[in-house]
Amino acid sequence: MYIIGENIHIISPKVKEALAAKDREFFMDLAVRQVEAGAQAVDLNLGPRKKDWEEVFPWMVETVEAVVDVPLVFDSTNLQGIEAGLKKVTKAQPIINSTSAEPERLEKVPLVAKQYNAKLIALTMGSSGIPVSADERVNIAVEHLIPRMVEIDYPVQDLIVDPLVLTVSGCQEYCPECIEAVRMLPYVWDPAPQISVGLSNVSNAVPRENRPLINRVYCAMLMGAGLQMMIADPFDKEQNEVIRIIEQRDESTALGRLYVKIHDRVQAMEQPQIEDVDMSDPEQAAIWKTVQILLNKVIYADSYLQQ
């Protein structure tokens, strides 16, 4: 699993404070620790920075590249800021996050990606928003995103399609459809685009204590559908353990066997079954209940684990 570390994010009060203070040591340390924890790229979500983008984006690139060699991901709606940052990149091939199928974004962003030899994350979202069904999301990729890349002679193998993970709290019906979109997208073009998701989006607006479990279970299910890249928290050791268990097929523990079974069921286009689970084990029971809400079989509530 290729993990893009998500922890330099303007929504974090500590990141916001460090950015205001131009605290280089804070960002150097955070970048290094993410890479040491397993991140293979570092996301830089700086917000739009409408007033100071000319200074902030290059400063962040110079700061982070001073201590790590991995790709930097420019996560912003400010295309001018992204371009200012791209001009400063001296190491690995960068990634722009993101374009969508909205005409203005699709017109401009891929051209910048091509100019600076950057990979490009493209969201399966058009002017009317995010469709629920997997088929509609795949159609956006096939009818809009990929044709635009072909039109400008941008290498499709550098395109990363994001079928958009949405929160189980309020958008529950999207969760199983995203799994199917991940399964379908590698087959829509030759050469195939890469596929990535923002994993932790699935647990947005969920009580803090439940978020890691939902993320881990969804990760196992998405891996069953073929996911090989995601924006996620590399510091989540239990999440990393689930990835290791599935990749190494480590069935030496009961939980390991369950996560492998969940992966295998999804891979076989089957739904996980109650007979796969020892419901007398509270941890396995919690995983099973989480599978049910992610498949939209049971209506999500913040108290779902107590039901």
TORSE-478961 format. One record per residue (C-alpha): residue in three letters; x negated, y, z. Coordinates in steps of 0.25 Angstrom, whole numbers, padded with zeros to 4 digits, always signed. Layout:
! TORSE-478961
AlaXYZ...
//
This chain:
! TORSE-478961
Met+0000+0000+0000Tyr-0005+0013-0004Ile-0002+0023+0007Ile-0002+0038+0005Gly-0003+0044+0019Glu+0008+0053+0022Asn+0003+0060+0034Ile-0001+0074+0029His+0013+0079+0028Ile+0018+0093+0030Ile+0030+0088+0038Ser+0020+0084+0049Pro+0019+0095+0060Lys+0004+0092+0062Val+0001+0092+0047Lys+0009+0105+0046Glu+0001+0111+0057Ala-0013+0106+0052Leu-0010+0112+0038Ala-0006+0125+0044Ala-0019+0125+0051Lys-0027+0120+0039Asp-0032+0109+0049Arg-0042+0101+0040Glu-0046+0091+0051Phe-0031+0087+0053Phe-0029+0084+0038Met-0042+0077+0036Asp-0040+0068+0048Leu-0026+0065+0044Ala-0030+0061+0030Val-0042+0052+0035Arg-0033+0045+0045Gln-0022+0042+0034Val-0033+0036+0025Glu-0039+0028+0036Ala-0025+0023+0040Gly-0023+0018+0025Ala-0018+0029+0017Gln-0023+0029+0003Ala-0019+0043-0001Val-0015+0055+0008Asp-0002+0063+0006Leu-0003+0078+0007Asn+0011+0083+0010Leu+0009+0098+0012Gly+0023+0103+0009Pro+0025+0113-0002Arg+0015+0124+0004Lys+0021+0135-0004Lys+0012+0146+0002Asp-0001+0139+0004Trp-0002+0128-0006Glu-0014+0134-0014Glu-0022+0132-0001Val-0016+0120+0006Phe-0016+0109-0004Pro-0031+0111-0008Trp-0035+0112+0006Met-0028+0099+0010Val-0034+0092-0002Glu-0048+0097+0002Thr-0045+0093+0017Val-0040+0079+0014Glu-0050+0076+0003Ala-0061+0079+0012Val-0059+0067+0021Val-0051+0056+0012Asp-0053+0051-0002Val-0039+0046-0005Pro-0028+0052-0014Leu-0021+0065-0009Val-0006+0066-0012Phe+0000+0079-0014Asp+0014+0079-0008Ser+0020+0092-0010Thr+0031+0099-0019Asn+0021+0111-0022Leu+0015+0107-0035Gln+0005+0119-0035Gly+0000+0114-0021Ile-0002+0100-0026Glu-0010+0105-0038Ala-0018+0114-0029Gly-0022+0101-0021Leu-0024+0093-0033Lys-0035+0103-0038Lys-0043+0100-0025Val-0042+0084-0026Thr-0056+0078-0028Lys-0054+0064-0023Ala-0043+0054-0026Gln-0032+0055-0037Pro-0021+0063-0030Ile-0006+0061-0029Ile+0005+0071-0031Asn+0017+0069-0023Ser+0026+0071-0030Thr+0035+0074-0042Ser+0049+0070-0044Ala+0058+0069-0056Glu+0063+0083-0054Pro+0060+0090-0067Glu+0051+0101-0062Arg+0043+0092-0053Leu+0041+0081-0064Glu+0037+0092-0074Lys+0026+0098-0066Val+0021+0088-0055Pro+0016+0077-0065Leu+0008+0087-0073Val+0000+0091-0061Ala-0002+0076-0057Lys-0007+0074-0071Gln-0016+0086-0071Tyr-0023+0082-0058Asn-0023+0067-0060Ala-0014+0065-0048Lys-0005+0053-0046Leu+0010+0058-0044Ile+0021+0053-0035Ala+0034+0055-0042Leu+0047+0054-0034Thr+0060+0047-0040Met+0068+0059-0038Gly+0074+0068-0048Ser+0082+0081-0048Ser+0094+0075-0042Gly+0086+0069-0030Ile+0082+0055-0026Pro+0091+0043-0032Val+0095+0032-0023Ser+0094+0020-0032Ala+0080+0014-0036Asp+0085+0014-0050Glu+0087+0029-0051Arg+0073+0031-0044Val+0066+0022-0054Asn+0073+0029-0065Ile+0068+0043-0061Ala+0054+0037-0062Val+0057+0030-0076Glu+0064+0042-0082His+0057+0054-0076Leu+0045+0052-0068Ile+0037+0042-0077Pro+0041+0048-0090Arg+0036+0062-0085Met+0022+0055-0082Val+0022+0049-0096Glu+0026+0062-0102Ile+0014+0069-0096Asp+0004+0057-0098Tyr+0003+0055-0083Pro-0002+0041-0079Val+0010+0034-0074Gln+0001+0025-0065Asp-0002+0038-0057Leu+0013+0040-0055Ile+0018+0036-0041Val+0033+0035-0041Asp+0040+0037-0027Pro+0054+0032-0027Leu+0057+0040-0014Val+0059+0034+0000Leu+0070+0041+0007Thr+0074+0040+0022Val+0082+0028+0027Ser+0089+0038+0036Gly+0099+0045+0026Cys+0094+0039+0013Gln+0095+0024+0016Glu+0100+0020+0003Tyr+0087+0025-0004Cys+0078+0015+0004Pro+0081+0002-0003Glu+0082+0009-0017Cys+0068+0015-0015Ile+0063+0001-0012Glu+0069-0004-0026Ala+0063+0009-0033Val+0049+0005-0028Arg+0051-0009-0033Met+0056-0004-0047Leu+0046+0008-0050Pro+0034+0000-0053Tyr+0041-0007-0065Val+0046+0006-0072Trp+0034+0009-0080Asp+0021+0004-0085Pro+0011+0008-0079Ala+0019+0008-0066Pro+0019+0020-0057Gln+0015+0019-0043Ile+0026+0019-0032Ser+0025+0026-0019Val+0035+0030-0008Gly+0035+0039+0004Leu+0037+0028+0014Ser+0040+0036+0027Asn+0052+0043+0020Val+0060+0031+0023Ser+0060+0034+0038Asn+0062+0049+0037Ala+0073+0054+0047Val+0072+0041+0054Pro+0068+0041+0069Arg+0053+0041+0071Glu+0053+0028+0078Asn+0059+0021+0066Arg+0051+0027+0055Pro+0039+0018+0055Leu+0048+0005+0054Ile+0056+0010+0043Asn+0044+0014+0035Arg+0037+0001+0037Val+0049-0008+0033Tyr+0051+0001+0021Cys+0037+0000+0017Ala+0038-0015+0017Met+0050-0015+0009Leu+0044-0005-0001Met+0031-0014-0002Gly+0040-0025-0006Ala+0045-0017-0017Gly+0031-0015-0022Leu+0027-0001-0015Gln+0012+0001-0015Met+0011+0016-0011Met+0018+0025-0001Ile+0016+0038+0006Ala+0016+0033+0021Asp+0010+0035+0035Pro-0003+0027+0035Phe-0004+0029+0050Asp+0008+0019+0052Lys+0001+0007+0056Glu+0013-0002+0056Gln+0017+0002+0042Asn+0003-0001+0037Glu+0004-0014+0044Val+0016-0017+0036Ile+0009-0014+0023Arg-0002-0023+0027Ile+0007-0034+0031Ile+0014-0034+0018Glu+0001-0032+0009Gln-0006-0043+0016Arg+0007-0052+0018Asp+0003-0053+0033Glu+0014-0062+0039Ser+0007-0065+0052Thr+0017-0058+0060Ala+0032-0058+0060Leu+0033-0043+0056Gly+0023-0046+0045Arg+0031-0057+0040Leu+0044-0048+0040Tyr+0037-0037+0033Val+0032-0046+0022Lys+0046-0052+0021Ile+0052-0039+0019His+0042-0035+0008Asp+0044-0048+0001Arg+0059-0047+0001Val+0059-0034-0005Gln+0048-0038-0015Ala+0057-0050-0019Met+0069-0040-0021Glu+0076-0046-0009Gln+0081-0040+0004Pro+0074-0043+0017Gln+0083-0054+0025Ile+0086-0055+0039Glu+0080-0069+0039Asp+0067-0062+0037Val+0068-0056+0051Asp+0067-0061+0065Met+0077-0051+0071Ser+0073-0055+0085Asp+0061-0048+0083Pro+0064-0033+0085Glu+0053-0028+0075Gln+0058-0037+0064Ala+0072-0033+0067Ala+0069-0018+0066Ile+0062-0021+0053Trp+0074-0028+0048Lys+0084-0017+0052Thr+0074-0007+0045Val+0075-0016+0032Gln+0090-0015+0032Ile+0091+0000+0033Leu+0080+0001+0022Leu+0088-0008+0013Asn+0101+0001+0016Lys+0108-0012+0022Val+0110-0005+0036Ile+0113+0010+0037Tyr+0101+0017+0043Ala+0103+0023+0057Asp+0092+0029+0066Ser+0096+0018+0076Tyr+0095+0006+0066Leu+0085-0002+0073Gln+0095-0002+0085Gln+0107-0007+0077
//
